[in-house]
């Protein structure tokens, strides 16, 4: 509880990891979503599991419970910022398919393709998978800047090979690393050294930005610690949360042509 | 008048965002860790009683206004901090409102030289401990609920931790307290190392379980982080033998700061040991730690195995054993009592004997974990057949309470009264004593705003 960035920021008891886990358990017994909507107050950052004395796999349990919620009819689905319905979306991630995230995106009307780069890399190099043409996708959300796609050593190299270059530079910026993302090499090469690197949870993951926007925005507004510099993040959801909080925010892909 | 008027008024005090009426928000307050409710939930078909609303003050001033409004409107409030109590004390019955103290979460020095820290009732124990550790201090208050316990609840239940033999209970840390008392406003007791001024107010509220006032903050005496901390363990032939040996150490004032003695049953289950496991942690100046270990070895014999290290690694794993019990069709309950040394073993045996013939109850075992010059506490774990748990539960408690009292022991050491132990309170205090407690409650809270939950 003390390590959960959501609870410690917003101090809403329903967002405490063990309270959310209990809601999931109740949902599995009763099937009644009205008592389990706090499942959307978990961003999946994994801090609870990492610090749990017995390494309880809470994020996974919460994700599985959240998938049961489906699409609650209490609220209309909102379009994604900067994109439209029906677009093909490629999610490049070192994580395996996050079903609840994919379901939320599909519910918003996207045709989602999830590229698990760990599996894909091995399969591609062993000749089992064809190349993926990322140009055919309307939007690419990448959490893995190390992903070698189409023979390139990194997505940035791939972009450069296809004639894409950094079209906008920032004089100074804060680099936000979302949960589980560690590599900043490509960003620094492209944009120069950030003034600061922050790893604070943006409150955007796990459907929180969509279904619990006010809490998500509150968390996002605190990430930069009051600094007004632009934020470059590796996560599209984080970028949306920052923008909703009134901050100037980009992903690397926003800054390349 | 009533709930509607109360909610309208408090929305103006705390803002609408901090008044919850949605079911998915209120589920967070419907129970604590009371095993009976956990069992009924696991068995299915019973839901604990949710509050009709929850209110979350962001400051002491807001808490005062909320309590005043509750008095005005006749609304029952139950203070809720960490929700880690095990006797249902954080929940109410009928129409009640949870007063969530989670936003009262400050931690700051009151006196960095004296080690007195000023904390909010909603500060997590872990947060306070880490803040102190960074500065070379500690509370050394480590109950099993350590990962999620909050300061307000710990004080309200007069809680105790695993290092109590060396450092005492929460009452030894509380040097001042701030409490909102219905009809009286904020009672602010400044910190002092000790005082003799009629009634010690900070101790009056410590252990009052939210029935005399709402604790909003406290001044706690921290301790310097020990230079050295060494685990050590022994294996004795029997529980009785181990207790006798420990008494010598404790009464000679050289006992480890953390000390636990397991009876034969628990030694077998948790450590796969044949006999009685005794484990401890000795802390302090490194030179003194070595000397004390040498003295302990002289009294207890050569240490054995690594029971202490194993226990330290697994001590917060509550979920694992509970899950195993449920999977096997059992609910669990833990009951703690205490006694002076001359009665201790008799109390232990009386309880075991009184429960052994009870259908639907298995005794897991017991351990002693809090030691004093005058005696110790014993903590029993029971498994109950989950199918008829409601009937067996109350019979179990009745037998244990009467056995403890009849053999010269005390009926409750650190879990409090909650919604369970009140019906046996006269065994401890006599009817006159129970009458005094009731009178104090009625005097301080005439309208009964804070008596919507526990049965006292």
Interface residues (C-beta under 8 A of the other chain):
Chain A: X1 X2 X8 X11 X12 X13 X14 X16 X18 X19 X22 X23 X26 X29 X34 X35 X36 X37 X38 X52 X53 X54 X56 X214
Chain B: X17 X20 X22 X23 X24 X25 X27 X28 X29 X41 X44 X54 X56 X80 X83 X100 X102 X103 X105 X122 X124 X126 X127 X130 X147 X148 X314 X315 X316 X317 X319 X320
